[in-house]
Amino acid sequence: MTFKINDKTFSLKYAVFYTAIVFGILFFPLFIYANYMFKLEEAKTEIALKKKGIQIINAMEKYDANNEEYFTFPRFKKFRSGIYDENFNPIFSLIDSRNIAYLSAGYNKIKSKRAFVYEFKTKRYFQARYLVVMTEFDNLTIIKNMVIVMMSIAVVTFVLSFIILKNFAKPFKQMNESLDGFIKDSMHEINTPLSIININIDMYNEKFGKNKYFSRIKSASKILSTIYNDMNYLIKEQTINSAPKKELDFSFFVRKSIDYFKDMAELKGIKIIPKIEDGLFIFFVPAKLQKIVDNTLSNAIKYGKEERDVVVMLHQRGNKVVLSIQDFGIGIKEPDKIFSRYYREDDTKGGFGIGLNIVNKIINDENIKVNVYSQLNVGSTFEYWFEPLQK
């Protein structure tokens, strides 16, 4: 459990998210704008072709065959033109003849080229029936401009979102750092009195014998210790996850946990029945194994019925070591939710609903198989399948 916020990661994540949303919202208007720009460019190209055609016609109109030896056909940098007979055979042309096949009078689209065809009713201009003016249609410029617009919007949105969110996250980061420090300090302060209570009760019991009132106090303190251990585990989770695995005597480990929880069980008249096979070893992180065993066993006692048993079994089954903890209690209403954080079957039983969620994270990280069997008002069984240590 950590209360730290990485403001850079937070800002980056949500800046990308908001940029994507803005981009999604603007996609349709940008599409309409792009379509409009293409139509506008088509209209500009058509007008330009008409103008060049009119210039050529005016030049031919001014030509006087009687006084001028030859006619200089107008040429343009970005335009090609030519005059043709009724079969589109060139009389004079600066255009590749393959590009004018099947043209009709007026504005024509030929792949990446655009052409405007003037049809003459009479053959007064060098016996020509058609004047064709052609140019390249510059759609790449439109696409490039659209990409620039879209990228500009994306960059501006991302930068503004990142700056705003980074500043927005700062007070939350400071608040969470303070909360994190408070919880760590509080956890330390809680552990000290709990240890003192347990030690003094043990000393009293050794000197004067067991007292039922002190036994209840010790049982309650162990419940608090279990909650403390869960919170402490969450705080140190990252450190524990990187801790090395060790060779563990699983049999001894489980017996030790049973001894620890005997006081809690006796308070409810519950008897823990151990069925532990000796000499079972596994390779595991001690803190993680402690959480699996302790949290499952404490839940079995918590939800078990008074004056009933809790059976703890540890044995080899095939090529696996199986830990089974069975209670004869109220059962589980919704087994699918039992490992969810903060989920509690019965709010009157106390706790925060984090114990089994910790167990779930551990078994997922370590690839431990778990089986949960439950029947309402009959009881529940949790089975964990571990890999045995190969010697």
N, C-alpha and C positions, 0 to 999 in steps of 0.2 A: 504494500500500500504506500503510495507516494502522493503528496499533495502539491508537488511542484508542477508548474506549467512552463513548458518551453515556449515562450512567446514568439520566437522566430518560427518554430514549426507550426504553431497555432495560426499565426498570421499568414504563413505561406500556404497552408492547407486551405484556409477559408478564402484567401485572395484568389486562388485558382478556382475554387467553387463559385464565388460570386462572378468572376470573369466569365466562366462557362454559362452562368445564368444570364448575364447581360448579353453575351454572344447569342445565346438561344433566343432571347427576346428580340434582338435586333436582326436575326437571320432573315425573317420574312420581309421587313422593311428594306433591308440591304438587297434582297433578291429583287424586289420591285424597283429599287433604285438602279440596280445593274441592268435590268430589262429596259428601264427608261433611258439609260445612258446608251445602250445599244441602238435603240430606236432613234435617239437624237443624233448619234453618229451616222446612222443610215441617211437621215434627212440632210445632214450637212454634206455628206458625200454626194448625194443626188443633186443638191444645189450646185456644188462645185463642178460636177460633171456637166450640168446644164450650162453653166457660165462658160466653161471651156469650149463647149459645142457652139455656143453663140459667138464666141470670139473667132472660131474657125469659119463659121458661116459668114460673119462680117468681113473676114479677110478674103473669102472667095467672092463675096459680093462686090468688093472693091477692085478685084482683079479685072484688068482690061486687056483682053487677048490681043487687041489691035496695037496697043501701045507698049505692052510689056512682053519681053521675050520669053520669060518663064514665070511660073507661080511658085513662091516659096511657102511650102505648107507649114503652118504654125507647129512649133514643138514646145513641149512643156516638161519640166523636170520630173514631176510625179505622175504625169498623165501620158497615155499613148492613144493615138487616134488613127482613123483611116476612113477612106470613102470606098464604097462597094456598089456593084451593080445589083440587079434584082435577085440574082442567085447567090449573093454574098461573095462573089469573086472580087478580089481586091483590085481596085483601080490604082490606088496609092494607099499604103498602110504601114504604120509603124507597130502594128499589133500582130502577135502570133495568130495566124489564121485559124488554128485549132480552138482558140478561145472564143470565137464568135459564132460557132455553129449553133443553129437553132435559137438565135436571139430574136426577140420580138421588139416592136417599137416601144420606147419608154425605158424605164429603169429595170435593170436585170442584175440578178445575183448569180455569180459563177464561182462557187467555192470561196476562195479568199479574195476574189476580184469583184469589182462592181463596174457595170457598163451602162451607158445611156445611148440609146439608138434613136437618131432622127431619121424619119422617113420623108423623102422629098416626093411631092406629087408630080413634079416635072423633073426632067433630067438636065436642068440648067447649069448644074455645077459639075463640069467634066463628065457628063453622061452618068453621074452617080445617082443611085436610088436611095442609098443609106449613108449616113455619117455615124460612125461609132467612136465614142470616147470612153476610155477604160482607165481604171486606176486600182491600186491595191487597197483593200479595205483593212484599216489598221485596228483589228480587234485586240491585238496583244496589248496595245496601250490602255485600252479600256480595262482589260483583265488586270494589268499591272496596277492601274490606279485603284481598282477595287481591292486588290490585295493590300495595297498601301493603306487604304482607308480602314480596312478590317483589322490589320495589324496595329495601326495607330490606336484604334478603339480598344483593342485587347491590351496593349501595353499601358495605355493611360488608365484603364479600368483596374488592371492588375496592380500597378504602382500605387494608385490612390487607395485601393482596398487594403494593400499590404501596410501602408503607412497608417491608415485609420485603425485597422485591426491591431497593429502592433501597439499603438498608443492606448487602444481600448483594453488590451490584455494586461497592461502594466499594473493597474490597481488590483486586479484579480490575482496576478502573480505575487504581488507583495502580500496580499491578504492570505493567500495559500501558503506562502513561505512562513508567515507568522503562525498560521494554524498548524502547519507541520511541526514547527519548533515547539509549540504549546503541547501538542499531542505527545511528542517524544519525551518532553520533560515530565508531563503528567504520567505517562506510562512508567517512567523511572520512579516517580514518587509513589505510585500505587504498589509497585513491586516490593518496596522496602517494608511497609507495614504488614503486607500479606505474609512475607517471610517471617517477620517477628511474631505474628499471631500463631503461625504453624509451629515454629520452634518452641514457643512458650507452652503451647498446648501439649506438645510431645513431652516436654520436661515435666509438666504437671502430671501427665498420665503415668510417667515412669515413677514419680515420687508418691502419688496418692492413688493411683489406679484410674481406670477410665470413668469419666463422668459424662452422662448422656447430654448434658447441656453444652459442655465443651466439645463433645463429638459433633453436635449440630453446628457449633461455631466453626469447627475445623472443616466440616463438609461444605458449609457455605463459602469459606475462604478458598477451598479448592475449586468450587464453581467459579469464583472470581478469578482465581489463578488461571483456569482454563480460558476464560474470556480474555484475560491479560495476555496469555500466550498466543492466542489467535491474533490479537491486535499487534503484538510485537512481531509476529511472523510476517504480517502484511507490511509493516514498516520496513523490515529487513529483507523483504522478499527478493530483491535484486541480488543482494549479497548471498543469500541462501541458494539461489539458483546457480550461482557460480561456484558454490562450495564443492569440494571434491567428494566423490563417493568412497565409502569405506566398507571393509568386510565386517558384517554385523551378525552377531548371534541372534537370529530372529526369535528363537524360542525364549531366550533370556529376556529379550527386549519386551515381548508380550507379557511375560510373567511380572516384570517390573511395573508395567502399566496397570495390570490387574491389582497389584498390591496398592498402588497409588489411589485407585478409585474405590477401594473396599469401603472406606469411611462413607463416601457418598451413597454407595449401594446399601449399606447397612442402615442408613438413615431412613430408607424407604422399605426396609425389610427384604431387600433384593439380595439374592445370593448369586455371586459370580462363579460359574462352574467352568474351570479351565480344562480343556482337552488338548494339551500341548504336546506335540511330538518333539522329542529332544534332538539336538544336533542339526537343526535346520539353519543354514546360513544364506544370506543374500548380500549383494553388492549394492549399497544404497546410501543416500545422504541421510545421516541420522535425524536431522531436524525435520525432514520431509516425512520419514517413516513415523516419527513421533506424532506428527499431525494426523496421519491416516489412522493410526491405532487409537490415539487419545480421543480424537473428535468423534470417531464412530462409537467407541465404547461409552463415552460420556453421554452421547445421544441415546444409546440403548438404555442406559440407566434413567435418563431424564424422561423418556417416553414409555418406559416399561411400567407395568402395573405393580402396585405394592404387593409384597409377599410372594413375588414370582421370581423366576430365575433369569439370568442372562448367561448364555452359553458362548464361550469363546473357544473356537477350535483353530488349531494350526497344524497342518499336516501336508505331506507330500502327496500330490495327486498327478500321476503320470510324470511328466517332465516339468511340472509347475509346483510351487509352494502356495497353498491356498490358506488365506486368513478369512475365517468366517465368524461373524458376530451376530448372534440371534437374541432378540428380546421377545417377550410375550406380553406385548403392550397394546397400544391403541391402533397400531397399524398406520399406514400412510395413505392419505386420501388421493394425492396426486403425485405418484412416483416420478413423473416426468419433470416436475418442478423442484424435486427435493435437493438438487445440487445448485439451484439458482441462488444468487446472492440476495440476502435479506428475506428469503422466503422462510416462513415459519408455519408449521401445521397448526400450532396452538400458541397463541400470543401469551397465554397465562404461564407458560413454562419458562419465560425469560430468555435471555440471549439476544444476539443481533442477527441471527440467520446467516452467519458468515463461515461457520465451521466446516460444513460440508461443501461449501463453495471453494474453500481452500483445498479440501481433499480432492475435489473434482479437477482443479487446476494441476495439482501434483500428478494425479493418475494420467491426465492427458499429456503432460510433459514427459512422463516416464513410460508411457505406453503400457500402463497397468490395466488389465481387463477387470471390469467390475460388474457384478450381477446383484440386482436388488429384487428381493422377493417380499411381497407384503400382502397382508389380508387384514381388512378393518376389524378391530376388536379381537384379533388373534395374535398379531405380532409381525415383526419384520426381520429379514436376514440380509446382511451385507456381506458379499464375498469379493475378495480381492485376490487376483492371480499374479504372483510374482515369479520372476526368473530365479531359479536357485543358483547359488554360487557354485561354479564348476571348479572342483579341486583335482 
